[in-house]
């Protein structure tokens, strides 16, 4: 999967389009120092979006915005 385009929508929000889902708009919101998928304006023309797809989208947008280290260090991945 590749990130086709992205833009800032408003404060702490980004809109993005990915090559595997060209007709579906993905909205990201910022949490602390990284972005996560907030919602997907899914189009029936595109294939269904799986959880794995969402995680890959999050990784790609955070990598593009140079937040990959923060995304990797989020609480979900930390082990005690």
Secondary structure by P-SEA (a helix, b strand, c coil): cccccccccccccccccccccccbbbbbbbccccccccccccccccccccaaaaaaaaaaaaaaacaaaaaaaccccccc
